[in-house]
Amino acid sequence: MNLTLSDNRSLRLTTLCVLYVSQGMPDGFVRTGLQTYLIAHGATLAEVSHVIALVGWPWAVKWVWGPVIDRFSYSSLGRRRPWILGAQFFMGLSLASMLFIPNLSDNIRLLGAIVLLVNCFSSLQDVAIDALAIDLLPENERGITNGFMFASSYLGSFLGGAVVGGILLKSGVPAAVACEMLILLVIAMFPIMFRERRGDAFIVPRRFTSAGSVAEESHGSIRHTLVLLKQAFSRRASILAGLLAASALVATSAHLVFWPVYVQRELNWTSEAFLRMQGTYVPVVGLVGAALGGFAASWLGARWAVVVSLLGLALCWFLYALGANWWDDTRVVMTLFLAVGCLTSFFQVTLFALFMGICWSSVAATQFSAYMALLNVSGSIGAMLAGRVSQRSELIFAFAMLGCFQLAMIALVVMMGAKTATEVAE
């Protein structure tokens, strides 16, 4: 039986999807499980927003890992396996350090440092997994595999949020950390047991390569890439796309910080009820939104699909503001929250399609990574700004402003023009 990823399609697809499960776990655990736990244990809104904001920053600069991973590689273990295994090991080690914090809600700065560290290693793993996929996937497999990988990240969010987060609420930190480390260990068995290509070693490396000729070629390639990137980002569509990416998730990220606090403290939702909604139902509607977003991008075109998603999100924010008198109705709150979750996923998928159409083919990977980094920056900005909103009157005003903000973003999309891809063609 062939157990190398390069020669076994089913094994290749399974391994990439399983690895992407681990991508969603830290985010789901922090944004859902840990956030709910901190709120239940008396952490302030500013403290919660501080911790959530630290999730996004390592992802905003994850592109710096690319040259490092390409420059240094264990040839005997495979080009990407050592980085994936190393990242998973240090993710587990960082999570284990939470066991030494006596009270999470009383040690927010230390907890924030651990959250930052975990996501640094998670972002490293993400770059290595994407590089592995680029190395191994033939062109005819990339579409379907990316779809499955994106769906797998939602499964990871469910495991980190609903499962590990539920254990955190019911049994405490040690049980939750042990559960997450066990899941990571099971996931790590895939890159441990299965080699990238024939001839790769399983565990013990025979040599570490950093050949001079390869390094010189890489350095030359990096210089050339930087020149091309400067040219690519000087185009109008590229600049507008950067502005769109830097503002894209501000509204939805802010909502995911200030609204859970208000729902649980002012509307008297139990932590378990909110965790069930955000940790279980949101990943489901997110999958639906992702599928609809992909279909819409193909049917309407990426640009107009983005406009539709922004209109939908703006409508949700205005309904939040106008329906303040119905916030006590659980069905209203849940419907709006799940609608935002579905539309957020729809929005992100359509953005991916839009950005891919703007990227130059010769620097597409680096240019696309830059847009993804700006998306993460926008999420962290939204989380930080959310710490300023707490009162009911402030919330109504905030929702109205979020709606206006989403409508203003449509102007960026429209100004890109109908032929964004050809506008930046080489």
N, C-alpha and C positions, 0 to 999 in steps of 0.2 A: 504493500500500500504506500502510495507516494504522499509523504507528509511535509512537503515543501510548498510554501505559499505561491511561488512563481509557477508551479506546475499543476496545482490543484485548485480549480475555480471555486468549488464549494467551500473548501477550507479557507481560501483567501477571503471570500465574502463573509464567512462566519467570524473569522478572526478580526477583521476590520470593524464589523458591527459590534462585537463584544468589547473591543477596545474603546469604541465610541460610547458605550454604556458608562465606562469609567470617566469619560469627559463630562457627562451630565451630572454625575453624583455629587461632586463638591459644590457645584452651583445650586442644585436642588436642596442639599443639606443646609447650606448657609442661608439661602434666600427664603426657604420655607421652614425647615425644621428648627434650625438655630434661631432664626428670627422669631418664630412663634414661642420658643422656649424663653428667650430673653424678655419678650413682652410679658409673658406670664409671670416672670420672676422680677418684674418691676424696673427693668431698664428703661431709661428715658428715650424719647423719640430721637434726640440728637445722638445718643449712644448707639441705638439700633441703626440709624442711617450711616454712622461712621463705619460700623462693621460691614454693612452691605456694600458701601462704596469701595471698600478694599478688595472686594471680589473682582471688580472689573479692571483695576489698574494693571495687573500683570498681563492681562489679555490685550490691553491697549498697546503694549510694547513687545508682544510676543514675536514680532517679525525679526527681532535681534537674534533670536535663536537660530534662524535659518543658516546664515553663513557659518556659525559655529558647528552645527550638525553636519553640514556639507564638508567643512574643512577637516574635521577629525572623525574618524570612523574605525571601528574594529572590523577589519576585513574578514577575520576568521569567524566572527559571530554574526556577520551580516552588517549592512550599512546602517540600519535603523534600530535593530533590536536592542543594542546596549543602551541607547538613549531612552527607549520606551521602558525597559526594565529598570534603569536607574531612576527615571522620573517616578515610576510607580513605587519603588522602594522608599524614596524620600517623601513622597506623598503620605505613605503609611507612617513613616517615622514622625512627620510633622503632626499628623492626626493624633498619634500616640502621646505627643507632648501635652495635649489637652487634658490628659489624665492628671497632670501635676498642677492644674489650676484648681484651687479649692472651691471657688465660687465664680462661675463664669460671668454673672451679671455684675459682680463687684470688681472684676479685673478686665474691663473692656479693652484697655490698651494692649494688654498681653494677648487677649483673645484675638484682637484685630491683627496683631503681628503674626499669629499662627494662621489665621485665615489668609493673610497676604502670602505667607510662605507656601501653604498648600496650593494656592492658585498659581504661584510661580512655577511649581513643578508640574501642575496640571497643564499650564500653557506650553511648557517645554514638551510634554508628552503629545499635546495636540499637534504641534509643528512636526514632530517626528512621525506621528501616525499619518498625517497628510502627505509627508514626504514618502513614506512607505507606500501609500496608495498610489501616488504618482509614479513611483518606481515599478510597481507590480501590475497595475491595472491596464489592460489593453483598452484602446479608445472605445470599443463597443460595449465595455462593461462599466464605464465610468458613470453614466447616467443612472442606471438602476442601482449601482452600488452606493452612490452618493445619497440616493433617496433612502435606502435602508439604513445608511450610517446616520443620517439626520434623524430618522425615526428612532434609532437606538439611543441617541442622546436624550430623547424624551423619556425613554425607559429608565435611563440613568437618573434623570431628574426625579422620576417617580420613586425610585429606590432610595435616593438620597433624602427626598423630602418627606414622602408619606411613610416609608418603611423605617428608615433610620431615624427620621424626625419623630415618628410615633414612639419608637423605643426610647428616644431621648426624653420625651414628655412623661412616659409611664415609668421607665426604669432608671433614668439618670444617664450621666455622661459615660461612665465606664462601659455600660451595656451597649450604648449607641456607638462608641468608638470601636469596640470589639466587633460589632456587626459590620461596620463599614470596612474595617481592615480585613475581615473574613471575605467580604465580597471582592475587595481589591486583590486578595490573594488568589481567589478562584479565577479572576480575569487575567492575572499575571501568568497563570499556567499556560495560556495560549501562546504568548511570545516565548515562554520558556521551552515548551515542548515542540513547537513547530518552527522550522528554519525558514529563512527567506528564500534561499536558493540551495541547490545541491552543492555540497562541499563545505557549507558553513558548519562551524562547530556548534554543539548544543549549548554548552555552558562555559567550558574553560577556554579562554581566548589564547590563540597561539602567537599572535603578534598584534601590535598597535601600529596602524599605518598613518603616516602623514607625509607622503612622498613629496619630495621637492618639486618634481615636475607637475604633479597634480595640483599642489598648492599654488605654484606659479600660474597655472592655467586658471585656477579658481580666482586668484587675485585679479588677473587680467579681466576675467569675465565680470567680476564685481565692479571694477572701474567702468567697464563698458555699459554695464547695466545701469549704473548711476547716471551716466550721460543720457541714456535712453529714457530713464525715469524722469529726468528733468524736462526733457522734451515732451513726454507724455502728459505730465502734470501741468504744463504750461498752456494746454488747450482749455477752451472755455468749458466744455462739457466735463472735463476731468476736475476742474476747480469747483464747479457747481456740485459735482458728485461728492467731492470731499466735504463741502459745506453741508450737503444733505446727510452724509454719513455721521458727521460730527454733531448733528442735531437730532438724528433719527429716533434714538431711544430715550431722549430726555424725558418726554412726557410719560411713557409707559413705565420707565424705571422709577420715576418719582411717585407715581400712583402705587407701585408695588411696595413702597416704603411707608408713606403717610396713611394710606387707606387701611391696611391691616391693623395699624395701631388704633385708629379711630374705631374700626369695627369691633375690636375686642374690648376696648376700654370704655367706649361711649355707647355703643350699640349692644354691648353685653353678650357678644358671641363667645362661646367657650373656645379655648385653644384647640380642642379636639375637632370642633365643628369647622373652624377655619382651616385647620391643617387638612381635613378631609377634602374641603373644596379646592384649596390651592395645590395640595400635594397629589390628589387623585384625579379630580375632574379637569383641572387646567391642562395637565399633560395630554388628556384624551382630546379635548377641543383643540389643543395645539397641533396634534397630529392631523386633525381634520382641516385646520387652517392652513397647514403646510401643503397638504394635497390640493386644496382649492387654490392656493397661491400659485403653485406650479402650473395648474391647468389655466388659470387666468393669465399668467405671464405668456403662455403659449398662444392662447386664444385672442386676447386683447393686445398683446405686446407688453413688454416689461414696463414701459413708461406709463401707460394708461392703467395697468394693474396696480402700480404704486399709487397713482392718483385715487383709484377706487378705495384702496386700503386706508389712505389718509382721510378720505371723506367719511369712511365708516368709523374710524377712531374719533374724528372730530364730533361726529354725531353722538357717540357714546359719552364723550366728556360733557357735551351740552345737556344730554339727558340726565347725567349725574347731577349737574348744577340745577336744572329745572325740576328735578324730582326729589329735591332735598326733603320734602315733607313725607316721602315714602321710604326714606332710608331705614325706618324701623321695620319695614316689611322684608323679611328674609328672602322671599322669592325675587323681589326687585333687585336687591343687592347682589344676589347670586347670579341672576340673569345678566346684569351689566358686567360683573366681574368676569364671567365666562366669555361673554361677547368680546371683551377687551383681550382676553387671552387668545381667543381664536383669531382675532384680527391682527394681533401682534405677530403671531406666527405667519399669517398670510402676508403681512407687510414685510417681514424679514426675507421670506423666500422671494418675493417680487423684487426686493432690493438686490439680492444676490444676482438675479437674472439681469437687472439693469446695469449693475457694476461690471458684470462679465462682458456685456455688450460694449462698454466704454473702454475696457482695457486693451492696450496694444498686445498683439500676440507674442511679441518678443520679450515683453516684460510683464506678461499677464499675471504670473504667480506673485511677483513682488508687488505689483500695483494693486492686485486684489487683496493681498494681505494688509496693505496700507489702509484700504477702505474698511476692512474688518477691524483693524486696530482703532480707527476713528469711531466705529460703531460702539466699541467697548468704552471708549472715552465718553461718548454721549451717555451711556448707561450710568457711568460713575458720576457724571455731572448731575444727572437727574436725581440719583440717590442722595447726593450732598445737599442739593437744593430742597429736597423733601423735608429735611430737618427743621425748616423754617415754618412749616405748615402744621397747625394742630387744632385750632378752634373751628367750630362749625362754620362761622361766617367766612373764615379764611379758606376753608375747604371749598365752599360754594364759589368763591372768587377764583380759587386755584383751578377748579374744573373748567370754569368759563375761559380762563386764560390758556389752559391746555388745548381746548377746542380751537381757539384763535391761532395758537401756535402751530397746530397741525395743518390748518388751512393755509397759513403763511408758507409752510414747507411745500405746498403744491406749486407755488410760484417758482421755486427752485427747479422742480421737475419740468415744468412747462418751458422755462428758459433754456433748458438743455437742447430743445429742438427735437424734431421728429426722427432725425437720423444721427443719434449720438454715436453709434458705432463707426459710421463712415466719417464723422467729423474728426475723429482722432485716428483715422487709418494712416498707416505708415506710407 
